[in-house]
Every structure is written in C-alpha cells, then in structure tokens.
Amino acid sequence: MKTQEHTAEAPTKIESTRTVRSLVHDLMLKHGMFRIFGNPGSNELPFLSDLPKEIEYVLGLHEQVVVGMADGFAQASGEPAFVNLHAASGTGNAMGALTNAFYSRTPLVVTAGQQVRETIGMHSFLSNVDAAQLTKPLTKWSCEPASASDVPRSFNEAVVQAQASAPGPVYLSIPYDDWDHEASPNDELLLRRSYSEEQELSASAVGRLAETIAGAGRIALILGSAVDTVGANESAVALAENTGADVYLAPSPYRLPFPNKHGQFRGVLPASIHGVNTALAPYDLVLVIGAPVFRYHQYEPDQYLDTDIEFIHITDDADEAARAPFGTAIVTGIRRAVELLAEAVEPKEGLAPLARQDFPDTEAPVDGIFDPARVFSLLRENAPADTAYVVESTSTNSAFWSQMDLQDPSSYFWPASGGLGFGMPATVGVQMGLPDRQVIGIIGDGSANYGITALWTAAQYDIPVVFIVLKNGTYGALRWFSDLLGTPDAPGMDVPDIDFLSLARGYGVTASTVDSDDSFRETLAAAIDSRKPHLIEINTSLTQP
C-alpha cells in the first residue's frame, strides 16, 4: 500500500500490445469458461483462432443442440456456459432451445459472429441485421458493441449480466473484423474486475471493507446522487469523518449527497476519463458509493486509473455495476451499506475536524450585468438556509458549487441525463413535494424555453416557487463545448432578445428584473414573502462550466 506521502505523479502506464481476441480469451479463462459449445460458420472463425489450450471446443451439429447442451451443463454445474453460434441463421436455429434457457434462468453467454462492420449496413451476405433485437424477448440483455475497442468491456458485461440478479441468457453479436484490432491498454483492468451481490452487506464483507479502509493511506470517497435519493447523507458524512477521506461528487450529480462546504469536500469530479484519472492519481483507495463508474461527457482519453489504486464500487444497480470497465463491484442496498461501514470504521487517530470552506469573493454587478457567482452569493446570504434548488444552468456549475452552502438532504436537483426542459417543471414539482421548504429554480435562458409553459401551471395552482432566469443570450455550455471540440463557428448557439418578463406575465406569473445587489435582495424577499410564483430575470456575463 502506498504511503500518505504519495504525490500526484503521472499515473503508471498500462502497456498492452495484444489483440481484442487475446484479451477476450483471457477474460473467458478469468471467468472460468473452459468450454465453448458451438457450431461454427465463417463469421466465427477469427474468434476461434489461437484458442488457449485450456479451452475445449464442444461441437454440436445443430444450433438447438448446442444451446441445449450448454443449458444442461450450466444448470448441472452451476456455472455460466459459453455458446458460439453462426450469425443470424445460426441464432435463429437456436431460438427454440433459448426459450427453455430463458424460463429456467440459465446463465448462458450466447455469442454470434457478425459480418465486417463496414458491410453490415448494406445487408451483405451473412449480416446479422439489427442483431441486438434478434433474440428478444428470450434474452435478459443483448448487445452489439459500438466499436471494436468496446468488445472486451461488452464481453465482460455479458458474463456479469448472465449471472447478475435474476440470471439468464444474454446475447452478444461481434463483427469478425473486430478480433484482430489491438486491445486498449485500459482493457487489462477488466482482468482485475470482480462482482458480487448481497441484499445486505454481510458481517464478513463489512469487516473486509473496514480493514481495507483502515490500511489505506490516502482515501477518496466518491459519492453519487443515489446517496441522497435513499437518505444516506448523515451516514455518508460519518463515514467520511471517520476515514478522513477526501470527498468528491461523481461527475454530473443530480442530487446532493454531501454538504458542499464541509471541510473534506473536494468538489465535483470532472466528466472526462483524463480528468477523473488526474484527480484520483494521488490516492491509494477510491471508494465509490451510489454512482456509475463513471458517466463521462467530454471525450478526453487516458488510462482509467493508476494500476496501484484499489478501487471499490458500491451500488444498488446491477446493470450499472455490470457495465463498469474497472473496479471491484458490490451490488447491495446503499443506505444500509453506508450505515454499516460508518459504524464499522474506527475514526483514524489524529484526525481533527476540518474547518468549513470559505466562499470566494465576488464583484458587484457592473452596468446591471451580474457575474453568476455574485447571484449565487446573494442567494446564499438571502434565501432561507434550507432552500432546495433546482438547477438547469450548466455553464454556471463551477460558480454554483463554489458559492452555495447546501447542507440538508434534497437541497439540489439537476437533470440527470443532461436533457434540457427539466428545470422549470421540476421546480414546480419539487415545491409540491417539499411544501414546507422554499424552492428556487436557477434556469439558464437557453434552458428556460424548453419548459416555459410550467409557468402557467405554477400560476394556476398557486405554487410559491421562485424562478431565477440567468440571461446571457447564448447557450453558454455549448459555447464552452465548441471551444473544446475546435468548432467555434458552429451555428445555433445564440438565443438573444427573449423577453422573459412578458412571457411570465402572459402565463399569470409576477415577473421582475434586477440590476443591482439591493434590487436583487428586495425582489427576492418580496417574492418569497408573497407565497406566489415569481420570476426574476437577471442579465449575466458568460461563464464556463
């Protein structure tokens, strides 16, 4: 285990010069798949080349027999069985036997060869058209990897899916030109993956995890939105304080699982492979709870993580765990898992509570134009302390997290998929769900147009929400992304000259604009005191996420 003095040096390079075929053959051995039940065709031959000597090929003379043999073997041995069929025609021949396997919940990994990728779309001979749909509804999961580089991860997911939760057959269609592609260095991490499920963490599992945590030097605790969803916030704070871990939110959080000004809070992880790898490089142990691993957004390739890092993923979503490309996955109830770990981990010696974080200084508006950070600073100082915020202003994320002081559960809501149109309607809905708390929607002017008619509902049902529209006349996050992608001349990024005051009043909502700190404070106080829906329009400068 690395020591506390470990610094954020460049991650250890993972070397790999092998093919996708070699990597998948090793994954078969890792998962104990020493037999292939099959009836081959031309599309399958590249996969069957150079089979390790440990793997036996069991030939069947018809695909129904092949699946039947695999079904019997898997049921009798209690181990998942591997099946290799020929494209669509061979898969079709096997469907009758697949019906039995589906209803007996037999863990079968059924693979089929596919034509060369560039010829599938023209329905070349032996193409498996719309392959992922072919075996439904007789498989619990099916896939054709989006690229050759995703074949090893997809294969690993198939094996896990066949055994996870309610077991059953799965189906994977693989173009035969994928096998000779070079595997990604990151694929080596698949060989270190493990997966387990427990309805509640056993005493032995809790003990092992507590021992791992106690033996670690630097710990990163990465919390997902599900921690807030299931109400495990208090236990998450206790776990963090007992371990002395640095706490991050998983990329693109849609709820608040941890107080954002707690002394151990280190912010939201960036949503790129390179960004996450860089942030996690200094740690010995990374513990992710209640989040996918990971929901990347901008494409900045890198190795996933330093090979010396121990990485543990606790989630209640079996699919989420199955598709993860690295780490030790444990599928269990999140709330109880966090409670058990917080109780089991003894506070580390010498740990003292860290002081709450300061708020960066902000500048007063100039000529009626606010920096978004100033808006959030004023909200923190003037809105009720337990206010719940619905946020749909992506370009102001950094300013929001630096300025707000969110401590209570259910204080933050954000569109989980990134799809615009959540903010205004969700503000109304959250206020109805939290009638004893003030709810404020922070909405970008680009986003507002997608859900603007929610104003009518707020007026008709007298929902006492406050909508704050940050108006900069452009899709700010899109402008940032255009710079990242090198496409600054792309059209459609500006939305000037929208009169939100008139729109709000037309729907029956009181609306105001503000141009100074004092007018903001007065307008916000009046809006909250009115117990009526109110929209505040604020002209803001352009910022980056």
C-alpha positions, -999 to 999 in steps of 0.1 A, spaced: 0 0 0 13 34 -9 21 58 20 4 91 30 33 110 13 23 97 -22 20 127 -46 0 133 -78 27 120 -101 20 108 -136 -1 75 -134 16 42 -141 14 34 -178 -5 2 -186 12 -15 -216 -8 -37 -239 0 -48 -275 -24 -77 -277 -55 -82 -298 -91 -80 -288 -93 -118 -294 -64 -125 -270 -80 -102 -243 -114 -119 -246 -99 -154 -245 -82 -144 -212 -115 -130 -199 -130 -164 -206 -104 -180 -185 -108 -154 -158 -145 -162 -156 -139 -200 -156 -153 -206 -191 -132 -235 -202 -157 -248 -228 -172 -234 -260 -205 -251 -271 -207 -242 -307 -215 -248 -344 -191 -225 -363 -195 -206 -395 -172 -183 -415 -180 -153 -392 -169 -171 -361 -135 -185 -374 -114 -154 -365 -126 -156 -329 -119 -193 -327 -83 -189 -339 -55 -192 -314 -77 -206 -286 -59 -212 -254 -52 -249 -247 -73 -247 -216 -105 -240 -236 -122 -270 -251 -145 -267 -282 -176 -289 -279 -191 -292 -314 -228 -297 -319 -243 -305 -353 -273 -282 -349 -276 -249 -330 -306 -261 -310 -285 -290 -298 -256 -266 -290 -278 -244 -267 -294 -274 -252 -261 -289 -242 -249 -256 -228 -282 -252 -209 -278 -286 -193 -242 -280 -184 -249 -246 -168 -278 -259 -148 -259 -290 -136 -226 -273 -128 -240 -241 -115 -215 -222 -138 -223 -199 -167 -219 -216 -201 -204 -201 -233 -222 -206 -266 -209 -196 -301 -234 -195 -329 -233 -185 -366 -247 -150 -373 -285 -146 -377 -292 -180 -392 -275 -200 -365 -291 -178 -338 -325 -184 -354 -319 -222 -353 -312 -219 -316 -342 -199 -306 -364 -229 -295 -337 -241 -271 -332 -205 -260 -368 -204 -248 -360 -232 -223 -329 -214 -211 -348 -182 -206 -375 -197 -184 -351 -218 -164 -330 -187 -158 -299 -204 -171 -268 -182 -172 -257 -186 -209 -234 -162 -227 -245 -166 -263 -222 -151 -289 -226 -149 -326 -203 -138 -354 -212 -108 -374 -202 -96 -408 -174 -70 -412 -185 -37 -397 -184 -16 -428 -206 -40 -447 -234 -46 -422 -255 -15 -432 -258 -28 -468 -271 -62 -456 -242 -81 -471 -244 -119 -471 -244 -133 -435 -251 -100 -419 -269 -101 -386 -293 -72 -392 -304 -53 -361 -285 -80 -342 -293 -68 -306 -330 -72 -313 -328 -107 -327 -331 -127 -296 -355 -105 -276 -375 -113 -256 -357 -145 -249 -325 -129 -235 -323 -106 -205 -296 -85 -221 -283 -82 -257 -257 -61 -274 -236 -54 -305 -206 -34 -293 -205 1 -308 -168 -4 -319 -140 -30 -318 -125 -12 -288 -156 -18 -268 -157 -56 -274 -138 -67 -243 -158 -45 -220 -191 -56 -236 -180 -93 -233 -172 -88 -196 -206 -71 -191 -223 -100 -209 -207 -125 -185 -217 -105 -155 -252 -98 -168 -258 -136 -173 -252 -142 -136 -264 -109 -120 -296 -106 -101 -321 -129 -118 -297 -149 -140 -305 -158 -176 -292 -160 -212 -275 -130 -228 -266 -123 -264 -235 -107 -280 -231 -101 -317 -195 -93 -327 -182 -83 -362 -155 -107 -372 -130 -80 -382 -130 -67 -345 -110 -97 -333 -77 -86 -348 -79 -50 -336 -54 -40 -309 -69 -41 -274 -69 -9 -254 -44 -7 -225 -74 0 -203 -88 -34 -211 -62 -50 -189 -82 -36 -159 -111 -59 -169 -89 -89 -158 -88 -74 -123 -126 -68 -120 -148 -86 -96 -185 -85 -90 -207 -97 -61 -242 -92 -48 -256 -91 -13 -290 -80 -2 -273 -66 29 -236 -65 34 -226 -95 55 -205 -91 86 -175 -106 68 -179 -82 39 -182 -52 62 -151 -64 80 -131 -68 49 -141 -33 37 -133 -18 71 -99 -35 71 -91 -22 36 -101 13 46 -81 12 78 -50 1 58 -52 27 32 -31 59 31 -50 85 11 -86 77 5 -110 93 -20 -147 88 -12 -168 95 -43 -205 99 -36 -233 96 -61 -267 112 -62 -283 79 -51 -269 85 -16 -293 115 -13 -321 96 -30 -321 69 -4 -314 92 25 -279 80 35 -265 116 38 -259 116 75 -241 82 74 -220 94 44 -208 123 65 -200 100 94 -181 76 71 -161 105 56 -152 119 90 -142 85 104 -119 78 75 -105 112 69 -113 108 32 -113 135 6 -149 136 -6 -159 142 -43 -192 141 -60 -194 117 -90 -195 135 -124 -227 153 -133 -245 149 -99 -283 154 -100 -288 153 -62 -267 165 -32 -252 135 -11 -228 156 9 -226 192 23 -207 211 -3 -188 234 22 -178 206 46 -141 207 53 -135 174 35 -154 183 3 -132 185 -28 -158 193 -54 -174 175 -84 -152 152 -104 -147 163 -140 -167 143 -165 -138 130 -186 -115 100 -185 -84 122 -183 -100 145 -157 -110 117 -134 -77 99 -138 -58 131 -129 -80 138 -99 -76 103 -85 -39 97 -91 -28 107 -56 -50 82 -38 -44 46 -25 -80 37 -22 -110 50 -41 -145 41 -28 -174 50 -50 -209 47 -35 -242 53 -53 -229 64 -87 -219 48 -120 -182 43 -128 -183 68 -145 -207 90 -166 -181 107 -187 -191 135 -210 -164 153 -229 -140 129 -246 -105 133 -232 -89 98 -234 -64 85 -209 -59 54 -189 -88 49 -165 -67 50 -133 -33 42 -118 -27 5 -116 -17 8 -79 -51 22 -68 -75 -1 -51 -110 8 -65 -142 -4 -48 -177 4 -62 -208 0 -41 -241 4 -60 -277 -9 -58 -279 -11 -97 -267 -44 -111 -267 -30 -147 -245 -1 -135 -220 -25 -119 -220 -49 -149 -211 -23 -175 -183 -6 -154 -149 -11 -171 -129 -15 -139 -130 -19 -101 -144 -43 -75 -182 -40 -77 -206 -48 -48 -243 -47 -55 -263 -41 -23 -286 -17 -6 -268 17 -5 -283 32 26 -277 1 48 -242 -3 33 -232 32 42 -246 28 77 -228 -4 83 -195 10 71 -198 42 91 -204 21 122 -176 -4 115 -148 21 106 -130 33 137 -120 70 135 -84 73 124 -60 86 151 -50 122 149 -80 132 127 -94 166 136 -125 181 120 -115 204 91 -129 239 90 -157 246 67 -146 260 34 -146 297 26 -166 314 -1 -146 331 -28 -151 369 -31 -174 382 -58 -178 415 -76 -209 437 -76 -227 439 -109 -214 464 -135 -239 483 -156 -266 459 -144 -247 427 -156 -241 401 -128 -214 376 -126 -233 343 -119 -211 338 -89 -225 370 -74 -260 358 -79 -253 326 -60 -235 345 -33 -266 367 -28 -289 337 -28 -268 321 -1 -270 352 20 -306 360 15 -326 328 8 -337 306 36 -309 282 48 -329 251 39 -339 263 4 -340 235 -22 -325 244 -56 -334 231 -90 -306 240 -113 -306 239 -151 -277 263 -159 -248 241 -169 -224 269 -178 -225 282 -142 -217 249 -124 -184 259 -111 -197 292 -97 -227 275 -81 -206 249 -62 -181 275 -50 -207 299 -37 -236 278 -23 -239 264 12 -260 233 9 -263 211 40 -297 195 40 -307 164 21 -329 171 -10 -313 205 -15 -302 201 -51 -319 188 -82 -304 187 -117 -314 169 -150 -298 135 -146 -295 129 -184 -285 165 -193 -316 169 -214 -330 204 -213 -365 211 -201 -363 197 -166 -357 229 -147 -389 249 -147 -413 219 -145 -392 202 -118 -391 234 -98 -429 233 -96 -429 196 -88 -402 198 -61 -421 227 -44 -452 205 -44 -431 177 -29 -414 199 -3 -443 222 8 -425 233 40 -394 245 22 -387 273 -2 -378 260 -37 -359 282 -61 -352 273 -98 -320 286 -113 -326 284 -150 -304 295 -180 -321 315 -206 -314 288 -232 -329 261 -210 -359 281 -199 -375 279 -233 -378 241 -231 -401 241 -201 -415 277 -201 -452 265 -200 -446 253 -165 -451 289 -155 -488 285 -164 -492 256 -140 -474 274 -112 -498 303 -116 -530 282 -119 -522 261 -89 -506 290 -69 -473 272 -63 -450 295 -44 -418 289 -64 -392 315 -74 -377 311 -108 -344 329 -114 -336 332 -151 -299 338 -158 -299 357 -191 -268 359 -213 -283 354 -247 -265 322 -256 -261 285 -248 -231 290 -225 -222 253 -220 -225 248 -258 -201 276 -264 -176 261 -240 -180 227 -257 -175 243 -291 -141 256 -279 -133 221 -266 -141 205 -299 -125 232 -320 -158 242 -337 -162 279 -327 -181 287 -360 -209 262 -354 -244 279 -358 -273 279 -334 -256 289 -302 -272 322 -295 -307 330 -282 -309 368 -280 -338 391 -274 -362 369 -254 -384 389 -231 -390 366 -201 -408 392 -182 -436 394 -208 -437 356 -211 -441 351 -174 -468 378 -171 -486 363 -200 -488 330 -181 -500 348 -150 -467 349 -130 -454 380 -114 -420 389 -130 -393 414 -122 -358 423 -134 -329 433 -111 -298 453 -119 -281 458 -85 -274 439 -53 -300 459 -34 -327 453 -60 -319 416 -60 -323 414 -22 -355 434 -22 -371 415 -51 -361 381 -37 -375 389 -2 -408 401 -18 -411 371 -40 -406 347 -10 -429 366 13 -457 367 -14 -461 329 -13 -469 333 -50 -449 322 -81 -424 348 -91 -399 350 -119 -367 371 -116 -348 379 -147 -311 387 -143 -287 397 -170 -254 378 -165 -219 376 -180 -209 345 -199 -191 318 -178 -178 283 -183 -189 251 -165 
